[in-house]
Amino acid sequence: MPKEKTHKGLAKRVKVTANRKVKRHKAGAGHLMSSKTAKRKRNLRKSALVKGPFAAKALRELNA
C-alpha cells in the first residue's frame, strides 16, 4: 500500500497548530482595499481557524 500524498495546494495555504487545529488567512484582503473601513481591514489581518467538518477534511488532506 503506497503512502498517502499531502495536498500541496492546501499545505501552502494553512498551518496545523500544536493542538491539531487548522489556521487559515481570511479572504477579501487581496485588493480593492480603499473602499473597506479601517476596522474591516484590521480584522482581515488576523488569522482564523477552520471549523467543523472542513477542519477534519483538511487534516485528512494534510495527513496531519
N, C-alpha and C positions, 0 to 999 in steps of 0.2 A: 504494500500500500504506500503510495507516494506521500510526501509531506504536503500539507495544505499551503498555498501561497497567500501571502499578505496582500490585501487590496491596496496597491501603492497609491492610487488616487486619493483614497480616504486617509492613508497614513500621512500624506503631505498636508492634510487639512485639519487633523485633530491630534490631540495628545491624550494618553491614558494616565490618569493620576495614580498616586500610590494606593488609593482605596478603590481602584478599578472603576473610576468614573471617567466619562469621556468629555473632554473640554474642547470647545469649538469657539470660533470667532463669529460675531454677529454679522448678518447680511445687511447690505444697504449703505456701507461706508466706502464704496468704491469711487463714486463720482457724484456730481450734482449736489455738492455739499453746501453751496451758498444759500439754497432755499430751505435748509434744515436749521432748526433752532440750536442754540449752543447746548442746551440741556440734552437734546436728542443726539447730537454729535458726541458729547461727553459719554453718554450711555452706550453708544456704539463702540467706543474704545475698549470697553470691558469685555471680558470673555464670558461665555455662558456654558452651561452643561447640557449635554444631550440627554433627553428624558425618555422614560418608558421603554416600549419595545424597540424604539430606534437605537437606544443605547445598547441593548442586548444584541441587536443585529450588528452594530458597529464593532462590538467586542469580538463577535464571531469572525467578522471580515478581517479584523486586525490580528487574529489568533493570539489575543492577549489573555 
